[in-house]
Amino acid sequence: MTTNHSQTVRLRLICPVPPPLVHSGQPTEFGLLDKKQILHPGVAQIDQSLHFACEIGVKSGRNPHTFDYTGLFVHGPVAGRFLYWGWRVPGEAWIRRWKISLNLLTSEQVELALRTTAVLQATIIDMKPATVPLLGGGWSVTE
């Protein structure tokens, strides 16, 4: 499936172990970062993980069966789009930011999400690197 105009797909990010709520004695905030530098908090789960949801725009890439991603939460150059998580003391500089790569989305996953109500989901397995690794090496398709 190719699309010249932008359509949207839904994403879900799961952070099993979010950063602490306090840093250097001050309360912190953690969330999905939009282009306006606003943090959107996740939804706390019983297991202490946080779930984040957003939509991104999808349009045809330069090559067949490739896509480019757009939208309020999409950062980076065309060849390296990503989402950002940010952690900071409110109103102060970033303590840390993490990238979640969109390059790991496969064309099959995106095409399925464009045709159905499927959600593309990723679970982060390690918050140490700047670009976080994903469970199973990438994204999965879920309802």
C-alpha positions, 0 to 999 in steps of 0.5 A: 500500500502506498499513500501520497497523502498523510494517514495516521497510525496509532502507537503505544509505548511501554516503559516498564521501569520509568525514571524516579519521581524525585531527582536531587531532592526535587520532583520530576516529570517524565513523558512523551515529548512533542515538538513544542517541548511539552511532556505528555505523561503516560498512564500508570499501570498496576505493574508500575509501568507507564503506557504512552499513546500517540498518533503519527502521520504516515506517507509514502517514502522515496522507495516502494514500501517505505514510509516517512513519519510526521506529526507532533511527536515525530523528531529527527531527519527523514532517514532517522525519525524517532520519538522522544521521552524526556525527564526533567525537573519542571521548568528546568533543563533536561535530566535525560532524554531517550530516543525511540526509533521509528526506523524499526517499524516494518512496512508490513506493520505500517501497512497493516495498521493503515488498513485496520484498527491495529496499534503498533506497540513497543516495549523498552527493555533498557533505559541506559542507552540514548536510543533505547532497545526494544523488546523483541528487537522492534515494534509489534502489532496489537489490537 
